[in-house]
Amino acid sequence: MHPVSKQSYFIQIFTAMSRICQITGKRMMVGNKVSHSNIKTKRRFYPNLQTKKFYLPEEDLWITLRVSADGIRTINKKGIKACLIESVEKGYLD
């Protein structure tokens, strides 16, 4: 078994999933579009996802995450390291 560098390990962990916030776990919701005449048609509500790079000073590494606007606010409040640990525990990150 060949050794895995720290950078390739983090790249494998933080690969982007489709339309799911990697910090908060927000995903697409389904609802109804309601017209003026009250006709209901199925529609999708997508989260406000942004692709953003974050710096981990403990690892001296930049990682790219797909996070919602709410997830960016959470990272600003708690810090990137605490958010990553929490999202791994909740299963939002592999």
Secondary structure as a PSIPRED ss2 file (coil, helix, strand):
# PSIPRED VFORMAT (PSIPRED V4.0)

   1 M C   1.000  0.000  0.000
   2 H C   1.000  0.000  0.000
   3 P C   1.000  0.000  0.000
   4 V C   1.000  0.000  0.000
   5 S C   1.000  0.000  0.000
   6 K H   0.000  1.000  0.000
   7 Q H   0.000  1.000  0.000
   8 S H   0.000  1.000  0.000
   9 Y H   0.000  1.000  0.000
  10 F H   0.000  1.000  0.000
  11 I H   0.000  1.000  0.000
  12 Q H   0.000  1.000  0.000
  13 I H   0.000  1.000  0.000
  14 F C   1.000  0.000  0.000
  15 T C   1.000  0.000  0.000
  16 A C   1.000  0.000  0.000
  17 M C   1.000  0.000  0.000
  18 S C   1.000  0.000  0.000
  19 R C   1.000  0.000  0.000
  20 I C   1.000  0.000  0.000
  21 C C   1.000  0.000  0.000
  22 Q C   1.000  0.000  0.000
  23 I C   1.000  0.000  0.000
  24 T C   1.000  0.000  0.000
  25 G C   1.000  0.000  0.000
  26 K C   1.000  0.000  0.000
  27 R C   1.000  0.000  0.000
  28 M C   1.000  0.000  0.000
  29 M E   0.000  0.000  1.000
  30 V E   0.000  0.000  1.000
  31 G E   0.000  0.000  1.000
  32 N E   0.000  0.000  1.000
  33 K E   0.000  0.000  1.000
  34 V E   0.000  0.000  1.000
  35 S C   1.000  0.000  0.000
  36 H C   1.000  0.000  0.000
  37 S C   1.000  0.000  0.000
  38 N C   1.000  0.000  0.000
  39 I C   1.000  0.000  0.000
  40 K E   0.000  0.000  1.000
  41 T E   0.000  0.000  1.000
  42 K E   0.000  0.000  1.000
  43 R E   0.000  0.000  1.000
  44 R E   0.000  0.000  1.000
  45 F E   0.000  0.000  1.000
  46 Y C   1.000  0.000  0.000
  47 P C   1.000  0.000  0.000
  48 N C   1.000  0.000  0.000
  49 L E   0.000  0.000  1.000
  50 Q E   0.000  0.000  1.000
  51 T E   0.000  0.000  1.000
  52 K E   0.000  0.000  1.000
  53 K E   0.000  0.000  1.000
  54 F E   0.000  0.000  1.000
  55 Y E   0.000  0.000  1.000
  56 L E   0.000  0.000  1.000
  57 P C   1.000  0.000  0.000
  58 E C   1.000  0.000  0.000
  59 E C   1.000  0.000  0.000
  60 D C   1.000  0.000  0.000
  61 L E   0.000  0.000  1.000
  62 W E   0.000  0.000  1.000
  63 I E   0.000  0.000  1.000
  64 T E   0.000  0.000  1.000
  65 L E   0.000  0.000  1.000
  66 R E   0.000  0.000  1.000
  67 V E   0.000  0.000  1.000
  68 S E   0.000  0.000  1.000
  69 A H   0.000  1.000  0.000
  70 D H   0.000  1.000  0.000
  71 G H   0.000  1.000  0.000
  72 I H   0.000  1.000  0.000
  73 R H   0.000  1.000  0.000
  74 T H   0.000  1.000  0.000
  75 I H   0.000  1.000  0.000
  76 N H   0.000  1.000  0.000
  77 K H   0.000  1.000  0.000
  78 K H   0.000  1.000  0.000
  79 G C   1.000  0.000  0.000
  80 I H   0.000  1.000  0.000
  81 K H   0.000  1.000  0.000
  82 A H   0.000  1.000  0.000
  83 C H   0.000  1.000  0.000
  84 L H   0.000  1.000  0.000
  85 I H   0.000  1.000  0.000
  86 E H   0.000  1.000  0.000
  87 S H   0.000  1.000  0.000
  88 V H   0.000  1.000  0.000
  89 E H   0.000  1.000  0.000
  90 K H   0.000  1.000  0.000
  91 G C   1.000  0.000  0.000
  92 Y C   1.000  0.000  0.000
  93 L C   1.000  0.000  0.000
  94 D C   1.000  0.000  0.000
